[in-house]
């Protein structure tokens, strides 16, 4: 993986702290480029600054410089909100403090990151000007946090910081999970059904399709890529049935009809639920579709921002299929990109895209936020399969998810 690795496949490392502690200088020193504006004026950083790079031996990472969490005033409050939004997608945090300074601001950052399960490293910056106080070091040690004394200006301590970052990385960050390579073994064949519609990028495939092809090739499996109209003929020409058929969710019904019942079938979106989110949680969320009633509010969330075209999946097709399933009008609201409500309690269900452009931490944070509010959350592919009556078949490649659905169905029947 190299400099062109998508942001969603990079480990996100956020730099947090008060204003003017040297976060931007530290970012520039780490990436060895002047990517962030540095100034002695407090509050110079407004919007988060992102810089992708290779951090060996870990691989591709995305550093995110943020505004000070102690910013003030009307504009300062907006900057702080943007900084706190970065918490939700951070895989590893760097808490930057001035040497000799540690207080409630730093303690709050620690609590916020730990509440999300985010590991962090403390950096006492400006070590060339003053050493870190013994009492502050003792406090950090009591919190069981690694601490490094650094001078972003002289380069002192940068090597130790890189080592500390590598040691603090989440255990699953070094070895990326399989997208579908664990479902299709070496020498096996997967058939990928790729409709070419108006929203497909001109001359390109969408990211989950490309990732699926690469994952299969990396694991010495073979793949056959067809459009939905060619699936039946392609399957008839095969000497042996494929190990798995994966389709774009929008073609679920036709692909289900054309795929022999003994061949497992699922969708790219459901694969992304497992890869970027929590499949079991989103399967449970899909079961809440049966509890929807006319007039209920439904939030449809899309990770990337794009101009809707024609029969848009999130704005047209899913609302139509859900309305038909429920048998009454639902109140759909839509958000894109990082726009996601802090309070999701007014909604009966949240339906999210596969988040292919995001890192897994960002998607898991949204799932946890919904669970904390008691609001079920599911994803596009699961919603489509459920509303079209092919949910069980779409889950057959994932025994634990299928069992969770069956157990949930039994519990629903048992309830008075």
Secondary structure, DSSP 4 states (H G I P E B T S, - for coil): --TT--GGGSEEEEEEESTTSSHHHHHHHHHTS--S---SSTT---S-EEEEEEETTTEEEEEEE---TT--HHHHHHHHHHHHHHHTT-SEEEEEEETT--SHHHHHHHHHHHHTT-EEEEEEE-TTT-PPPHHHHHHHHHTT-EEEE--TTT-TTHHHHHHHHHHHS-GGGSSPPPSSTTTS-TT-EEEEE----TTSPTTS--HHHHHHHHHHHHTT-EEEEE-GGGHHHHHHH-SS--SEEEE-GGGHHHHHHHS-TTS-EEEHHHHHHHHHS-HHHHHHHHGGGGG--TT-EEEEEESS-----SS-IIIIIHHHHHHHHHTS--EEEEEETT---S--TT-SEEEE---TTS-HHHHHHHHHHHHHTT-EEEEHHHHHHHHTT-HHHHHTT-HHHHHHHHHHHHHHHH--
